[in-house]
Amino acid sequence: MTLTYYGHSCFSVNIGGNILLFDPFITYNELANTLVDVDALAADYILISHGHADHIADCVRIASRTGAKVIANWEIHEWLNKQGVTNTHPMNTGGKWNFGPFTVKCVVAQHSSGLPDGSYGGNPMGFIVTSEAGNFYYSGDTALTLDMQLVPKWAKLNFAVLPIGDNFTMDVADALTCAQLINCQNVVGVHYDTFGFIKIDHEHAKKTFAAAGINLALPAITGSVSF
């Protein structure tokens, strides 16, 4: 599996030639919008963890162009349908669905969720994605929670994608604890540096994880890492 990072919490994972794009936020991300052409991004599936603008801003634009199936909670599914995006699959916390090349299980994320127009965004979620190529966990925006202890019961993970920017989500220390709870040795950090509230010390973050024997990858925007 190859993960490509597009800034903030936006990334794609290639699973057997199927491109899963997560939480597209590029147009309004000053760190990414000169590096990433949002109208050239490939996507077969788009997974939305919650409704905040910094996770959904480019979803309609990309889904309309690519025809990608959007996987999200019920409220976001309904909202997207009103925006003209009808190739959607609604899910909710605790649910699981086999999409053929991969299976998605939706898990708890301790956060909030409101859509860009101010309407209710439903439950924020994390995703466990399992496939013949491997398994990974994207926590979405979340606090550290003991619900994470359940993740290893559902999948042996090749890697996890966790927010590390603090203020709105877990910080580096809490993300490390999460990695230990989910028994995962490879972590990709997201949701950092985009805004003043979430700037981090990269070297300190890597050393914190390394001291615990866990690898923290902080790929450059458009950079890739394989697992």
Sequence and secondary structure as in RCSB ss.txt:
>XXXX:A:sequence
MTLTYYGHSCFSVNIGGNILLFDPFITYNELANTLVDVDALAADYILISHGHADHIADCVRIASRTGAKVIANWE
IHEWLNKQGVTNTHPMNTGGKWNFGPFTVKCVVAQHSSGLPDGSYGGNPMGFIVTSEAGNFYYSGDTALTLDMQL
VPKWAKLNFAVLPIGDNFTMDVADALTCAQLINCQNVVGVHYDTFGFIKIDHEHAKKTFAAAGINLALPAITGSV
SF
>XXXX:A:secstr
 EEEE STT EEEEETTEEEEES   TT TTTTTT  GGG   SEEE S   HHHHTTHHHHHHHH  EEEEEHH
HHHHHHHTT   EEEE TT EEE SS EEEEEE  S  B TTS B    EEEEEEETTEEEEE  S    GGGGG
HHHH   SEEEEE   SSS  HHHHHHHHHHTT SEEEEES SSSGGG   HHHHHHHHHHTT EEE   TT EE
E 
